[in-house]
Amino acid sequence: MVKKVVLDTNILVDFLRQPKKVTIFKKTELVLADKNISKRAGTLMRDFPHLYLADALVAATALEKKAFLCTLNKSHFKKIPSLTLY
């Protein structure tokens, strides 16, 4: 079964630092922040003032795309109840 997963940039940086690392991610797609993602990010920043804009955009993208969020910084996102961390 294929799962949608949004990757936080720290996952990508960590992966790129590892030579010859095998990945479970078969297909990657860059997602632009459209109107819905931008609005959701604004709402998240209002409701969770500790979030930085970049984290709010990543979380909003995962929520809008109904995807898991894969991050090394789970503490940044754990208070968002509707977000599923991978």
N, CA, C and O atoms as a Tinker XYZ file with bonds, in Angstrom:
   344  protein
     1  N      0.839000   -1.173000    0.000000    73     2
     2  CA     0.000000    0.000000    0.000000    64     1     3
     3  C      0.891000    1.246000    0.000000    63     2     4     5
     4  O      1.829000    1.347000    0.791000    81     3
     5  N      0.598000    2.164000   -0.867000    73     3     6
     6  CA     1.364000    3.401000   -0.974000    64     5     7
     7  C      0.782000    4.430000   -0.018000    63     6     8     9
     8  O     -0.429000    4.646000    0.016000    81     7
     9  N      1.656000    5.063000    0.759000    73     7    10
    10  CA     1.231000    6.106000    1.687000    64     9    11
    11  C      1.782000    7.435000    1.200000    63    10    12    13
    12  O      2.907000    7.512000    0.707000    81    11
    13  N      0.980000    8.474000    1.343000    73    11    14
    14  CA     1.470000    9.816000    1.064000    64    13    15
    15  C      2.246000   10.291000    2.279000    63    14    16    17
    16  O      1.776000   10.196000    3.413000    81    15
    17  N      3.445000   10.806000    2.022000    73    15    18
    18  CA     4.282000   11.296000    3.107000    64    17    19
    19  C      4.874000   12.637000    2.689000    63    18    20    21
    20  O      5.439000   12.766000    1.603000    81    19
    21  N      4.739000   13.621000    3.549000    73    19    22
    22  CA     5.383000   14.916000    3.349000    64    21    23
    23  C      6.667000   14.885000    4.170000    63    22    24    25
    24  O      6.647000   14.550000    5.354000    81    23
    25  N      7.782000   15.236000    3.536000    73    23    26
    26  CA     9.074000   15.213000    4.210000    64    25    27
    27  C      9.462000   16.612000    4.666000    63    26    28    29
    28  O      9.453000   17.562000    3.884000    81    27
    29  N      9.797000   16.718000    5.925000    73    27    30
    30  CA    10.374000   17.954000    6.438000    64    29    31
    31  C     11.780000   18.054000    5.836000    63    30    32    33
    32  O     12.400000   17.031000    5.543000    81    31
    33  N     12.274000   19.250000    5.654000    73    31    34
    34  CA    13.583000   19.412000    5.013000    64    33    35
    35  C     14.703000   18.738000    5.801000    63    34    36    37
    36  O     15.714000   18.350000    5.217000    81    35
    37  N     14.544000   18.593000    7.104000    73    35    38
    38  CA    15.614000   17.943000    7.876000    64    37    39
    39  C     15.798000   16.483000    7.470000    63    38    40    41
    40  O     16.900000   15.947000    7.583000    81    39
    41  N     14.746000   15.843000    7.004000    73    39    42
    42  CA    14.847000   14.467000    6.510000    64    41    43
    43  C     15.669000   14.445000    5.231000    63    42    44    45
    44  O     16.535000   13.587000    5.064000    81    43
    45  N     15.406000   15.377000    4.334000    73    43    46
    46  CA    16.140000   15.438000    3.071000    64    45    47
    47  C     17.617000   15.745000    3.296000    63    46    48    49
    48  O     18.486000   15.128000    2.679000    81    47
    49  N     17.895000   16.689000    4.171000    73    47    50
    50  CA    19.286000   17.039000    4.471000    64    49    51
    51  C     20.006000   15.840000    5.080000    63    50    52    53
    52  O     21.132000   15.530000    4.689000    81    51
    53  N     19.374000   15.173000    6.022000    73    51    54
    54  CA    19.967000   14.001000    6.651000    64    53    55
    55  C     20.237000   12.912000    5.616000    63    54    56    57
    56  O     21.300000   12.291000    5.637000    81    55
    57  N     19.297000   12.679000    4.721000    73    55    58
    58  CA    19.468000   11.668000    3.682000    64    57    59
    59  C     20.624000   12.020000    2.757000    63    58    60    61
    60  O     21.442000   11.158000    2.434000    81    59
    61  N     20.701000   13.274000    2.326000    73    59    62
    62  CA    21.744000   13.682000    1.390000    64    61    63
    63  C     23.142000   13.634000    2.006000    63    62    64    65
    64  O     24.131000   13.551000    1.278000    81    63
    65  N     23.235000   13.683000    3.308000    73    63    66
    66  CA    24.532000   13.589000    3.992000    64    65    67
    67  C     25.044000   12.158000    4.084000    63    66    68    69
    68  O     26.213000   11.942000    4.404000    81    67
    69  N     24.195000   11.186000    3.813000    73    67    70
    70  CA    24.566000    9.780000    3.930000    64    69    71
    71  C     24.933000    9.215000    2.554000    63    70    72    73
    72  O     24.063000    9.128000    1.688000    81    71
    73  N     26.173000    8.837000    2.331000    73    71    74
    74  CA    26.532000    8.264000    1.032000    64    73    75
    75  C     25.928000    6.874000    0.859000    63    74    76    77
    76  O     25.903000    6.068000    1.790000    81    75
    77  N     25.449000    6.617000   -0.337000    73    75    78
    78  CA    24.929000    5.288000   -0.728000    64    77    79
    79  C     23.843000    4.779000    0.209000    63    78    80    81
    80  O     23.791000    3.586000    0.506000    81    79
    81  N     22.988000    5.658000    0.669000    73    79    82
    82  CA    21.906000    5.281000    1.586000    64    81    83
    83  C     20.707000    4.785000    0.778000    63    82    84    85
    84  O     20.324000    5.402000   -0.216000    81    83
    85  N     20.122000    3.682000    1.204000    73    83    86
    86  CA    18.927000    3.152000    0.566000    64    85    87
    87  C     17.727000    3.892000    1.124000    63    86    88    89
    88  O     17.676000    4.178000    2.320000    81    87
    89  N     16.761000    4.206000    0.275000    73    87    90
    90  CA    15.584000    4.931000    0.725000    64    89    91
    91  C     14.316000    4.123000    0.459000    63    90    92    93
    92  O     14.248000    3.339000   -0.487000    81    91
    93  N     13.320000    4.329000    1.311000    73    91    94
    94  CA    12.027000    3.680000    1.094000    64    93    95
    95  C     11.117000    4.562000    0.254000    63    94    96    97
    96  O     10.028000    4.143000   -0.138000    81    95
    97  N     11.562000    5.783000   -0.024000    73    95    98
    98  CA    10.737000    6.720000   -0.773000    64    97    99
    99  C     10.945000    6.506000   -2.265000    63    98   100   101
   100  O     12.012000    6.813000   -2.796000    81    99
   101  N      9.941000    5.984000   -2.935000    73    99   102
   102  CA    10.050000    5.622000   -4.342000    64   101   103
   103  C      9.779000    6.791000   -5.273000    63   102   104   105
   104  O     10.398000    6.889000   -6.332000    81   103
   105  N      8.880000    7.666000   -4.906000    73   103   106
   106  CA     8.489000    8.763000   -5.775000    64   105   107
   107  C      8.481000   10.044000   -4.959000    63   106   108   109
   108  O      7.941000   10.088000   -3.853000    81   107
   109  N      9.078000   11.072000   -5.507000    73   107   110
   110  CA     9.053000   12.353000   -4.810000    64   109   111
   111  C      8.389000   13.392000   -5.696000    63   110   112   113
   112  O      8.486000   13.339000   -6.922000    81   111
   113  N      7.734000   14.310000   -5.073000    73   111   114
   114  CA     7.021000   15.373000   -5.779000    64   113   115
   115  C      7.109000   16.633000   -4.934000    63   114   116   117
   116  O      6.834000   16.613000   -3.734000    81   115
   117  N      7.492000   17.716000   -5.566000    73   115   118
   118  CA     7.527000   18.985000   -4.840000    64   117   119
   119  C      6.139000   19.607000   -4.878000    63   118   120   121
   120  O      5.486000   19.631000   -5.922000    81   119
   121  N      5.703000   20.101000   -3.753000    73   119   122
   122  CA     4.368000   20.699000   -3.660000    64   121   123
   123  C      4.509000   22.191000   -3.381000    63   122   124   125
   124  O      5.197000   22.596000   -2.444000    81   123
   125  N      3.866000   22.983000   -4.186000    73   123   126
   126  CA     3.858000   24.421000   -3.964000    64   125   127
   127  C      2.764000   24.771000   -2.962000    63   126   128   129
   128  O      1.733000   24.102000   -2.892000    81   127
   129  N      2.998000   25.806000   -2.203000    73   127   130
   130  CA     1.997000   26.242000   -1.229000    64   129   131
   131  C      0.900000   27.011000   -1.963000    63   130   132   133
   132  O      1.061000   28.183000   -2.304000    81   131
   133  N     -0.208000   26.331000   -2.195000    73   131   134
   134  CA    -1.347000   26.977000   -2.852000    64   133   135
   135  C     -2.154000   27.766000   -1.818000    63   134   136   137
   136  O     -1.748000   27.888000   -0.662000    81   135
   137  N     -3.287000   28.293000   -2.244000    73   135   138
   138  CA    -4.114000   29.129000   -1.369000    64   137   139
   139  C     -4.571000   28.362000   -0.117000    63   138   140   141
   140  O     -4.527000   28.898000    0.991000    81   139
   141  N     -5.006000   27.120000   -0.294000    73   139   142
   142  CA    -5.495000   26.331000    0.851000    64   141   143
   143  C     -4.385000   26.015000    1.844000    63   142   144   145
   144  O     -4.582000   26.097000    3.056000    81   143
   145  N     -3.213000   25.652000    1.320000    73   143   146
   146  CA    -2.077000   25.361000    2.196000    64   145   147
   147  C     -1.665000   26.628000    2.943000    63   146   148   149
   148  O     -1.394000   26.586000    4.143000    81   147
   149  N     -1.618000   27.747000    2.232000    73   147   150
   150  CA    -1.227000   29.018000    2.857000    64   149   151
   151  C     -2.197000   29.431000    3.957000    63   150   152   153
   152  O     -1.780000   29.876000    5.027000    81   151
   153  N     -3.501000   29.281000    3.689000    73   151   154
   154  CA    -4.506000   29.625000    4.704000    64   153   155
   155  C     -4.371000   28.718000    5.925000    63   154   156   157
   156  O     -4.431000   29.181000    7.064000    81   155
   157  N     -4.189000   27.422000    5.673000    73   155   158
   158  CA    -4.056000   26.466000    6.781000    64   157   159
   159  C     -2.797000   26.775000    7.587000    63   158   160   161
   160  O     -2.811000   26.675000    8.814000    81   159
   161  N     -1.713000   27.149000    6.916000    73   159   162
   162  CA    -0.470000   27.499000    7.614000    64   161   163
   163  C     -0.701000   28.718000    8.514000    63   162   164   165
   164  O     -0.215000   28.757000    9.644000    81   163
   165  N     -1.436000   29.700000    8.016000    73   163   166
   166  CA    -1.750000   30.876000    8.824000    64   165   167
   167  C     -2.559000   30.520000   10.050000    63   166   168   169
   168  O     -2.308000   31.031000   11.141000    81   167
   169  N     -3.528000   29.645000    9.871000    73   167   170
   170  CA    -4.349000   29.181000   11.000000    64   169   171
   171  C     -3.492000   28.443000   12.016000    63   170   172   173
   172  O     -3.649000   28.636000   13.221000    81   171
   173  N     -2.586000   27.595000   11.533000    73   171   174
   174  CA    -1.703000   26.857000   12.442000    64   173   175
   175  C     -0.802000   27.803000   13.225000    63   174   176   177
   176  O     -0.572000   27.596000   14.417000    81   175
   177  N     -0.293000   28.837000   12.566000    73   175   178
   178  CA     0.568000   29.791000   13.260000    64   177   179
   179  C     -0.207000   30.570000   14.319000    63   178   180   181
   180  O      0.331000   30.916000   15.371000    81   179
   181  N     -1.476000   30.840000   14.026000    73   179   182
   182  CA    -2.317000   31.527000   15.014000    64   181   183
   183  C     -2.599000   30.610000   16.206000    63   182   184   185
   184  O     -2.511000   31.034000   17.358000    81   183
   185  N     -2.936000   29.358000   15.920000    73   183   186
   186  CA    -3.315000   28.416000   16.975000    64   185   187
   187  C     -2.124000   27.842000   17.744000    63   186   188   189
   188  O     -2.258000   27.443000   18.900000    81   187
   189  N     -0.962000   27.803000   17.096000    73   187   190
   190  CA     0.245000   27.236000   17.703000    64   189   191
   191  C      1.389000   28.243000   17.526000    63   190   192   193
   192  O      2.216000   28.091000   16.627000    81   191
   193  N      1.435000   29.261000   18.378000    73   191   194
   194  CA     2.390000   30.362000   18.209000    64   193   195
   195  C      3.865000   29.944000   18.219000    63   194   196   197
   196  O      4.726000   30.711000   17.787000    81   195
   197  N      4.157000   28.747000   18.703000    73   195   198
   198  CA     5.550000   28.278000   18.719000    64   197   199
   199  C      6.045000   27.885000   17.332000    63   198   200   201
   200  O      7.252000   27.749000   17.128000    81   199
   201  N      5.142000   27.701000   16.381000    73   199   202
   202  CA     5.527000   27.252000   15.032000    64   201   203
   203  C      6.201000   28.361000   14.241000    63   202   204   205
   204  O      5.761000   29.511000   14.251000    81   203
   205  N      7.260000   28.000000   13.568000    73   203   206
   206  CA     7.871000   28.892000   12.585000    64   205   207
   207  C      7.087000   28.751000   11.284000    63   206   208   209
   208  O      6.376000   27.767000   11.084000    81   207
   209  N      7.219000   29.730000   10.410000    73   207   210
   210  CA     6.502000   29.700000    9.139000    64   209   211
   211  C      6.811000   28.427000    8.352000    63   210   212   213
   212  O      5.894000   27.790000    7.834000    81   211
   213  N      8.074000   28.051000    8.256000    73   211   214
   214  CA     8.444000   26.853000    7.491000    64   213   215
   215  C      7.760000   25.610000    8.048000    63   214   216   217
   216  O      7.251000   24.789000    7.285000    81   215
   217  N      7.745000   25.465000    9.375000    73   215   218
   218  CA     7.082000   24.309000    9.993000    64   217   219
   219  C      5.581000   24.354000    9.762000    63   218   220   221
   220  O      4.962000   23.318000    9.519000    81   219
   221  N      4.989000   25.535000    9.833000    73   219   222
   222  CA     3.551000   25.669000    9.591000    64   221   223
   223  C      3.210000   25.280000    8.158000    63   222   224   225
   224  O      2.188000   24.637000    7.918000    81   223
   225  N      4.049000   25.661000    7.210000    73   223   226
   226  CA     3.804000   25.296000    5.799000    64   225   227
   227  C      3.935000   23.794000    5.573000    63   226   228   229
   228  O      3.150000   23.203000    4.831000    81   227
   229  N      4.923000   23.183000    6.209000    73   227   230
   230  CA     5.100000   21.731000    6.081000    64   229   231
   231  C      3.900000   21.001000    6.689000    63   230   232   233
   232  O      3.353000   20.081000    6.079000    81   231
   233  N      3.495000   21.410000    7.886000    73   231   234
   234  CA     2.349000   20.777000    8.543000    64   233   235
   235  C      1.067000   20.998000    7.742000    63   234   236   237
   236  O      0.267000   20.076000    7.581000    81   235
   237  N      0.876000   22.201000    7.247000    73   235   238
   238  CA    -0.323000   22.504000    6.460000    64   237   239
   239  C     -0.370000   21.675000    5.182000    63   238   240   241
   240  O     -1.437000   21.224000    4.765000    81   239
   241  N      0.780000   21.479000    4.569000    73   239   242
   242  CA     0.839000   20.659000    3.357000    64   241   243
   243  C      0.425000   19.224000    3.664000    63   242   244   245
   244  O     -0.362000   18.631000    2.927000    81   243
   245  N      0.953000   18.668000    4.748000    73   243   246
   246  CA     0.585000   17.299000    5.133000    64   245   247
   247  C     -0.908000   17.203000    5.428000    63   246   248   249
   248  O     -1.557000   16.240000    5.019000    81   247
   249  N     -1.450000   18.176000    6.125000    73   247   250
   250  CA    -2.880000   18.154000    6.451000    64   249   251
   251  C     -3.740000   18.280000    5.196000    63   250   252   253
   252  O     -4.707000   17.537000    5.031000    81   251
   253  N     -3.398000   19.206000    4.320000    73   251   254
   254  CA    -4.191000   19.417000    3.100000    64   253   255
   255  C     -4.124000   18.224000    2.151000    63   254   256   257
   256  O     -5.101000   17.904000    1.474000    81   255
   257  N     -2.976000   17.576000    2.106000    73   255   258
   258  CA    -2.796000   16.426000    1.202000    64   257   259
   259  C     -3.193000   15.109000    1.862000    63   258   260   261
   260  O     -3.092000   14.043000    1.254000    81   259
   261  N     -3.650000   15.194000    3.122000    73   259   262
   262  CA    -4.024000   13.994000    3.886000    64   261   263
   263  C     -2.868000   12.989000    3.886000    63   262   264   265
   264  O     -3.033000   11.813000    3.561000    81   263
   265  N     -1.706000   13.496000    4.260000    73   263   266
   266  CA    -0.482000   12.705000    4.234000    64   265   267
   267  C      0.147000   12.658000    5.620000    63   266   268   269
   268  O     -0.158000   13.479000    6.486000    81   267
   269  N      1.025000   11.687000    5.813000    73   267   270
   270  CA     1.833000   11.617000    7.017000    64   269   271
   271  C      2.912000   12.694000    6.929000    63   270   272   273
   272  O      3.281000   13.113000    5.832000    81   271
   273  N      3.409000   13.134000    8.058000    73   271   274
   274  CA     4.534000   14.062000    8.084000    64   273   275
   275  C      5.734000   13.333000    8.666000    63   274   276   277
   276  O      5.685000   12.837000    9.792000    81   275
   277  N      6.810000   13.271000    7.895000    73   275   278
   278  CA     8.049000   12.633000    8.329000    64   277   279
   279  C      9.037000   13.736000    8.694000    63   278   280   281
   280  O      9.396000   14.556000    7.849000    81   279
   281  N      9.474000   13.757000    9.945000    73   279   282
   282  CA    10.365000   14.804000   10.440000    64   281   283
   283  C     11.273000   14.248000   11.523000    63   282   284   285
   284  O     10.946000   13.268000   12.192000    81   283
   285  N     12.417000   14.892000   11.680000    73   283   286
   286  CA    13.299000   14.562000   12.802000    64   285   287
   287  C     12.987000   15.440000   14.008000    63   286   288   289
   288  O     13.523000   15.226000   15.095000    81   287
   289  N     12.128000   16.418000   13.813000    73   287   290
   290  CA    11.762000   17.361000   14.880000    64   289   291
   291  C     10.309000   17.164000   15.305000    63   290   292   293
   292  O      9.491000   18.074000   15.172000    81   291
   293  N      9.996000   15.996000   15.806000    73   291   294
   294  CA     8.618000   15.702000   16.196000    64   293   295
   295  C      8.086000   16.670000   17.248000    63   294   296   297
   296  O      6.885000   16.936000   17.297000    81   295
   297  N      8.964000   17.192000   18.081000    73   295   298
   298  CA     8.511000   18.107000   19.129000    64   297   299
   299  C      7.911000   19.387000   18.542000    63   298   300   301
   300  O      7.085000   20.029000   19.192000    81   299
   301  N      8.308000   19.768000   17.332000    73   299   302
   302  CA     7.753000   20.968000   16.702000    64   301   303
   303  C      6.288000   20.774000   16.323000    63   302   304   305
   304  O      5.527000   21.739000   16.252000    81   303
   305  N      5.896000   19.530000   16.081000    73   303   306
   306  CA     4.590000   19.243000   15.501000    64   305   307
   307  C      3.645000   18.451000   16.400000    63   306   308   309
   308  O      2.467000   18.313000   16.069000    81   307
   309  N      4.123000   17.933000   17.514000    73   307   310
   310  CA     3.335000   16.986000   18.309000    64   309   311
   311  C      2.057000   17.589000   18.907000    63   310   312   313
   312  O      1.148000   16.842000   19.269000    81   311
   313  N      1.967000   18.902000   19.018000    73   311   314
   314  CA     0.779000   19.517000   19.613000    64   313   315
   315  C     -0.349000   19.730000   18.589000    63   314   316   317
   316  O     -1.439000   20.167000   18.958000    81   315
   317  N     -0.098000   19.429000   17.332000    73   315   318
   318  CA    -1.123000   19.590000   16.302000    64   317   319
   319  C     -1.927000   18.291000   16.246000    63   318   320   321
   320  O     -1.447000   17.294000   15.705000    81   319
   321  N     -3.135000   18.288000   16.795000    73   319   322
   322  CA    -3.865000   17.024000   16.999000    64   321   323
   323  C     -4.245000   16.287000   15.718000    63   322   324   325
   324  O     -4.285000   15.056000   15.725000    81   323
   325  N     -4.518000   16.975000   14.642000    73   323   326
   326  CA    -4.978000   16.294000   13.432000    64   325   327
   327  C     -3.841000   15.867000   12.526000    63   326   328   329
   328  O     -4.089000   15.311000   11.455000    81   327
   329  N     -2.599000   16.111000   12.924000    73   327   330
   330  CA    -1.433000   15.770000   12.120000    64   329   331
   331  C     -0.922000   14.395000   12.508000    63   330   332   333
   332  O     -0.756000   14.097000   13.690000    81   331
   333  N     -0.673000   13.561000   11.513000    73   331   334
   334  CA    -0.151000   12.215000   11.762000    64   333   335
   335  C      1.334000   12.189000   11.413000    63   334   336   337
   336  O      1.721000   12.417000   10.267000    81   335
   337  N      2.152000   11.909000   12.416000    73   335   338
   338  CA     3.605000   11.835000   12.193000    64   337   339
   339  C      4.004000   10.438000   11.775000    63   338   340   341
   340  O      3.452000    9.453000   12.266000    81   339
   341  N      4.961000   10.350000   10.870000    73   339   342
   342  CA     5.437000    9.072000   10.326000    64   341   343
   343  C      6.659000    8.645000   11.085000    63   342   344
   344  O      7.229000    7.593000   10.795000    81   343
